[in-house]
Amino acid sequence: MTTTNGARILIIDDEPQIRKLLKVTLQAHNFEINESSSGEDGVYQASIVHPDLIVLDLGLPDISGMEVLRRIREWSRIPIIVLTVKDREEDKIMALDSGADDYVTKPFSMGELVARIRVALRHVAKSANEPILQFGKLVIDLAQRLVELEGNRVKLTPTEYDLLKILASNAGKVITQRQLLQQVWGGHHNESDSHYLRIYIGHLRKKIEEEPTRPKFIETEPGIGYRFLLQD
């Protein structure tokens, strides 16, 4: 089982100063660090080092970070956090749809990156076959399709439950609008049908959030999708 302390992280970034900053900071948080300065070498390092998590820059000198992501996803589910240029929303969506677990925009806060890394590692540490998911006072019984909040049954429609299940099963990760639409409503839906999501997410928040306008469970990633927040 992966834990945050001592986890091995592979940094794939062509900027020496960024790699140095990441290495020094992450080592100070007790992570073991491996580095790569190109896409091709990054894919190779991922295959021989077997890291617990990868921090991947999308702008690489040989092959794109997106291609690195796709290649690694052909054989591994290693958590991957991508570094993207600020305000490139389309890059974030493409990376998430291609299998990235999360993203941090440049220039980025090291505190935010460390927090994202810990969330991704905590998600991996949870059993994928866990029949019961618990987030504070919210309990989701996947086997029985039951949801309870503070010990009381929450009545959800099939669509609301499917949305909650997908989000909660990927707690800590951003799930794009496209991913949610295709998984809940089928492949014939795309981002142009995002109003379906807004409506159902609104219904869900009214049923599970203490204050729907200030959600603690389902967070909106504007223009991209939604993230179910891990609870301490």
N, C-alpha and C positions, 0 to 999 in steps of 0.2 A: 504494500500500500504506500502511495506517495505521501510524504509529509513535507511541510514547508521548510523545516530546518534541515540544512545540508542538501537540499535538492540541487541537482545539476542543471544548469541553464546554459544553453548554446545561444550566443549572440551572433547574428549574421548582419553585419553592417560594414559598408566600405569606408566610413569616416573614422580614422584612428582616434580622434578626440572623443567621439561619441562612444566608441568601444571602451576607451580608457575610463570615461566617466561612469559608464554602466558597470564595468568590472569592479572598480573601486567601491562604488556604492553598494552593489549587490553582494560583494564579498563581506562588506561591513555588516550585512544582514544575514551572514552565515550561509550564503549560497555558494556552490562550487561553480566556477565559470570556465567555459570553453569559448573560443572566438573563431570567427571566419569572416574574411573580407570580401568574399564573392559568392554569387549564387551557386555555381557549380560545386565549389568547395563546401558550401553550406549544406547542400544535399548530401554530399559524401560524409561530412562530419556527423550529420544527423544519423546516418546509417551505422556508423562505427562507434560513436560516443554514447548513443542511446540516452539522450538527455531527458530530463523530466519535463522540461518546458523550453520553447524556443522564442526568442525575441527577434523578430524579422523586419528589417527595413525593406520597404517596397522599391526604393530606388537603388538598384545595384548596378555595377559596371558591365557585367557580362550578360546574364539573363535577368529578367525582372523578378522582383520579389513574389509577384503573383504566380509566375511559373514555378518558382521554388516551392511555394505553398501547394500548388497542384501536384507536383511530383511527390512531395512528402505525404500528401493525403492519399496517394495511391497505395501506400503500404503502412501508414501509421496514423494513430489518433493522438499523437503527442500534442498537448496544448500549445497553441501558437498565438502569440500576441504580436500584431503588426504595428510598426511605426509608420505613420502616414503624414504627408505634408498637410499643414493646417488648412481647413476649409475644403479639402477635396472629398466631398461627401460621396461622390461616385466611386472613389477608390475604396472607401470604407465598406460600402455596400457590396462591391465586387469581391473584396477580400472575405467578408463574412459569408457570402453565398458560396465562396470557393472552399470554405472550411476553417477560416480563422476563428479563434475563440473570442478574441477581443481586439481592441485597437487603442492606441494612444497617439495623439496628434503632436507633431513637432511645431514649435518648441514645446517640450513636455516637462511636467513636474516629476522629479524622481520619486517623490512621495506617492504620487498617483500611480506611477508605474509599479512600484513595489506593492501597493495595495492590489492592483490588477493581477499581478503575479500570484500573490497569496490566494486571491479568490479562485483563480484558475486551478491552482494546485489543490485547494480544498475541494473543488468540484470533482477532480479526478479521484481524490481519496474516497469519495462516496461510492458505494457499490452501485453499479449500473442496474443491478437487478433488485435494488431495494424496493420491497413492496409497499413500504410506508414512508412518505416524505414528511418531515416536520420542520416547520419554520416558525419558531416561537410558538404562538398560540394557534397557528394554522396547521392542520394535519390533513394530508391527502393520502387516502388508502387506494393505491393503484389497482390492487386486486379486486376490491369491492366497488371501485368507482365512487367512493364516498369522500366527502369533504366536511371537516368540522372546524369551527372557529370558537375557541374558548369552551370547548366541550359541546357545543351546539351544532347540530346538523345544518349545513349550508345547502340550500336547494339550488342546483344549477341546471340549466338546459344542457343537452348533449354538446352543443357547440361551445358553450361557456366552459364546460368541463374539459373538452379537448384542448381548448386554448390554454387553460390553466395547467393542464398536464404537461403540455409541450414546454411552456415557460418554466414551470417549477422543476421539471426533469433536467432542464439546462440552466439551473440557477447560477447567476453570476455571469452568464454569457449573453451577448446581444443576439437576438433572433430577428432577422430582417422581416420587413412586411411581406416580401415575396415568399420567404420560407414559411411563414405562418399561413398565408393564404393558400399555398399549395398543399401544405400538410393537413389543414382543416377543411378547406373547401374543394380541393382538387387542382390538378394541373392546369385547368382552363382559366384560372384566375391569376391576375398579375397586379402590379402596384397600382394600376388605375382603379382597382376595386378596394383601395385602402379604407374607404368609408365604412366597409363592413367591419374592419378591425376596430376603428374608432368607436363604433356603436357597441360592439361586444366587449371591448376592453372597458368601456364606460360602465356597462352592466356588471362586469366582474368586480370592478373597483367598488361599486355601491354595495356589493354583497360581502366583500372580504376586507375592505379598507375601513379603518376607523374614521378617517377623513379622506374621502375619495379625491378631493382637490389637492391633497398633500399626501400622495400614496407612499406607503412604506414597503409594499410588496412589488407592485408592477410599475417600473420606471419607464418613461418614454425617452427614447433616443431620437430627438427631432429629425424628421426626414429619413430615418433609417429603420427603426423598428422599436422593439421593447426588450427590457432586461428585467428578469425576476431577481430581486435582491436577496442575497443570503442574509440570514438573520443570525446575530450573535447569541 
